Amino acid sequence: MLFPRARVAVFVDGCFWHGCPDHRTQPRRNPEFWIEKIELNRLRDADTDHRLRAAGWIVVRVWEHESALDAADRVEEVVRSRRP
């Protein structure tokens, strides 16, 4: 989700796909593939965050397990803080 005028980018990350530190599970089938895939996702996320920040954006990452209301409040606070 983007808020272009405020230059805020919001990502909602799935716990499995992005390696949530609280809810990460070890896949039973083809674990080598999945461990590498998830690590590459995490590296891509970090690269994306770095590139956006370098371009003057604020990045907000929300985990899928987070309360939608808490996440929305956090996003709203960041967006409002960036408005003139």
Rosetta constraint file for C-alpha pairs under 8 A:
AtomPair CA 1 CA 9 HARMONIC 5.96 0.50
AtomPair CA 1 CA 10 HARMONIC 4.98 0.50
AtomPair CA 1 CA 11 HARMONIC 6.52 0.50
AtomPair CA 2 CA 7 HARMONIC 7.41 0.50
AtomPair CA 2 CA 8 HARMONIC 5.93 0.50
AtomPair CA 2 CA 9 HARMONIC 4.66 0.50
AtomPair CA 2 CA 10 HARMONIC 6.17 0.50
AtomPair CA 3 CA 7 HARMONIC 5.68 0.50
AtomPair CA 3 CA 8 HARMONIC 5.10 0.50
AtomPair CA 3 CA 9 HARMONIC 6.40 0.50
AtomPair CA 3 CA 79 HARMONIC 7.33 0.50
AtomPair CA 4 CA 8 HARMONIC 6.50 0.50
AtomPair CA 4 CA 9 HARMONIC 7.99 0.50
AtomPair CA 5 CA 83 HARMONIC 7.69 0.50
AtomPair CA 6 CA 79 HARMONIC 5.85 0.50
AtomPair CA 6 CA 80 HARMONIC 7.88 0.50
AtomPair CA 6 CA 82 HARMONIC 5.21 0.50
AtomPair CA 6 CA 83 HARMONIC 5.76 0.50
AtomPair CA 7 CA 56 HARMONIC 7.16 0.50
AtomPair CA 7 CA 57 HARMONIC 4.82 0.50
AtomPair CA 7 CA 58 HARMONIC 6.41 0.50
AtomPair CA 7 CA 82 HARMONIC 7.67 0.50
AtomPair CA 8 CA 57 HARMONIC 5.50 0.50
AtomPair CA 8 CA 58 HARMONIC 4.80 0.50
AtomPair CA 8 CA 59 HARMONIC 5.94 0.50
AtomPair CA 8 CA 60 HARMONIC 7.36 0.50
AtomPair CA 8 CA 78 HARMONIC 7.65 0.50
AtomPair CA 8 CA 79 HARMONIC 6.49 0.50
AtomPair CA 9 CA 57 HARMONIC 6.91 0.50
AtomPair CA 9 CA 58 HARMONIC 6.25 0.50
AtomPair CA 9 CA 59 HARMONIC 4.96 0.50
AtomPair CA 9 CA 60 HARMONIC 6.21 0.50
AtomPair CA 10 CA 59 HARMONIC 5.97 0.50
AtomPair CA 10 CA 60 HARMONIC 4.75 0.50
AtomPair CA 10 CA 61 HARMONIC 5.90 0.50
AtomPair CA 10 CA 62 HARMONIC 7.46 0.50
AtomPair CA 10 CA 75 HARMONIC 7.58 0.50
AtomPair CA 11 CA 59 HARMONIC 7.74 0.50
AtomPair CA 11 CA 60 HARMONIC 6.34 0.50
AtomPair CA 11 CA 61 HARMONIC 4.93 0.50
AtomPair CA 11 CA 62 HARMONIC 6.10 0.50
AtomPair CA 12 CA 61 HARMONIC 6.00 0.50
AtomPair CA 12 CA 62 HARMONIC 4.71 0.50
AtomPair CA 12 CA 63 HARMONIC 5.71 0.50
AtomPair CA 12 CA 64 HARMONIC 6.18 0.50
AtomPair CA 13 CA 17 HARMONIC 7.36 0.50
AtomPair CA 13 CA 18 HARMONIC 6.10 0.50
AtomPair CA 13 CA 61 HARMONIC 6.94 0.50
AtomPair CA 13 CA 62 HARMONIC 6.06 0.50
AtomPair CA 13 CA 63 HARMONIC 4.96 0.50
AtomPair CA 13 CA 64 HARMONIC 5.81 0.50
AtomPair CA 14 CA 18 HARMONIC 5.85 0.50
AtomPair CA 14 CA 19 HARMONIC 7.96 0.50
AtomPair CA 14 CA 20 HARMONIC 7.64 0.50
AtomPair CA 14 CA 63 HARMONIC 6.16 0.50
AtomPair CA 14 CA 64 HARMONIC 5.17 0.50
AtomPair CA 15 CA 19 HARMONIC 5.66 0.50
AtomPair CA 15 CA 20 HARMONIC 4.59 0.50
AtomPair CA 15 CA 23 HARMONIC 6.05 0.50
AtomPair CA 15 CA 24 HARMONIC 6.32 0.50
AtomPair CA 15 CA 63 HARMONIC 6.48 0.50
AtomPair CA 15 CA 64 HARMONIC 6.28 0.50
AtomPair CA 15 CA 65 HARMONIC 7.36 0.50
AtomPair CA 16 CA 20 HARMONIC 6.59 0.50
AtomPair CA 16 CA 23 HARMONIC 7.37 0.50
AtomPair CA 16 CA 24 HARMONIC 5.81 0.50
AtomPair CA 16 CA 25 HARMONIC 6.86 0.50
AtomPair CA 16 CA 38 HARMONIC 7.78 0.50
AtomPair CA 17 CA 38 HARMONIC 5.73 0.50
AtomPair CA 17 CA 41 HARMONIC 7.19 0.50
AtomPair CA 18 CA 38 HARMONIC 5.82 0.50
AtomPair CA 18 CA 39 HARMONIC 7.73 0.50
AtomPair CA 18 CA 41 HARMONIC 5.98 0.50
AtomPair CA 18 CA 42 HARMONIC 5.74 0.50
AtomPair CA 19 CA 23 HARMONIC 7.69 0.50
AtomPair CA 19 CA 24 HARMONIC 5.38 0.50
AtomPair CA 19 CA 38 HARMONIC 6.19 0.50
AtomPair CA 19 CA 39 HARMONIC 7.50 0.50
AtomPair CA 19 CA 42 HARMONIC 7.10 0.50
AtomPair CA 20 CA 24 HARMONIC 5.11 0.50
AtomPair CA 20 CA 63 HARMONIC 7.47 0.50
AtomPair CA 26 CA 31 HARMONIC 7.06 0.50
AtomPair CA 26 CA 35 HARMONIC 7.84 0.50
AtomPair CA 27 CA 31 HARMONIC 5.25 0.50
AtomPair CA 27 CA 34 HARMONIC 6.81 0.50
AtomPair CA 27 CA 35 HARMONIC 7.90 0.50
AtomPair CA 30 CA 34 HARMONIC 6.59 0.50
AtomPair CA 31 CA 35 HARMONIC 5.90 0.50
AtomPair CA 32 CA 36 HARMONIC 6.23 0.50
AtomPair CA 33 CA 37 HARMONIC 6.06 0.50
AtomPair CA 34 CA 38 HARMONIC 5.97 0.50
AtomPair CA 35 CA 39 HARMONIC 6.15 0.50
AtomPair CA 36 CA 40 HARMONIC 6.11 0.50
AtomPair CA 37 CA 41 HARMONIC 6.25 0.50
AtomPair CA 38 CA 42 HARMONIC 6.26 0.50
AtomPair CA 39 CA 43 HARMONIC 6.21 0.50
AtomPair CA 40 CA 44 HARMONIC 6.05 0.50
AtomPair CA 41 CA 45 HARMONIC 6.08 0.50
AtomPair CA 42 CA 46 HARMONIC 6.26 0.50
AtomPair CA 43 CA 47 HARMONIC 6.19 0.50
AtomPair CA 44 CA 48 HARMONIC 6.03 0.50
AtomPair CA 45 CA 49 HARMONIC 6.13 0.50
AtomPair CA 46 CA 50 HARMONIC 6.11 0.50
AtomPair CA 47 CA 51 HARMONIC 6.16 0.50
AtomPair CA 48 CA 52 HARMONIC 6.13 0.50
AtomPair CA 49 CA 53 HARMONIC 6.06 0.50
AtomPair CA 49 CA 59 HARMONIC 6.26 0.50
AtomPair CA 50 CA 54 HARMONIC 6.08 0.50
AtomPair CA 51 CA 55 HARMONIC 6.32 0.50
AtomPair CA 52 CA 56 HARMONIC 6.48 0.50
AtomPair CA 52 CA 57 HARMONIC 5.22 0.50
AtomPair CA 52 CA 58 HARMONIC 7.16 0.50
AtomPair CA 52 CA 59 HARMONIC 7.18 0.50
AtomPair CA 53 CA 57 HARMONIC 4.84 0.50
AtomPair CA 53 CA 58 HARMONIC 5.94 0.50
AtomPair CA 53 CA 59 HARMONIC 7.09 0.50
AtomPair CA 60 CA 75 HARMONIC 7.00 0.50
AtomPair CA 62 CA 66 HARMONIC 6.80 0.50
AtomPair CA 62 CA 71 HARMONIC 6.50 0.50
AtomPair CA 66 CA 70 HARMONIC 7.19 0.50
AtomPair CA 66 CA 71 HARMONIC 6.66 0.50
AtomPair CA 67 CA 71 HARMONIC 6.13 0.50
AtomPair CA 68 CA 72 HARMONIC 5.99 0.50
AtomPair CA 69 CA 73 HARMONIC 6.12 0.50
AtomPair CA 70 CA 74 HARMONIC 6.22 0.50
AtomPair CA 71 CA 75 HARMONIC 6.17 0.50
AtomPair CA 72 CA 76 HARMONIC 5.99 0.50
AtomPair CA 73 CA 77 HARMONIC 6.12 0.50
AtomPair CA 74 CA 78 HARMONIC 6.37 0.50
AtomPair CA 75 CA 79 HARMONIC 6.13 0.50
AtomPair CA 76 CA 80 HARMONIC 5.98 0.50
AtomPair CA 77 CA 81 HARMONIC 6.10 0.50
AtomPair CA 78 CA 82 HARMONIC 6.53 0.50
AtomPair CA 79 CA 83 HARMONIC 6.67 0.50
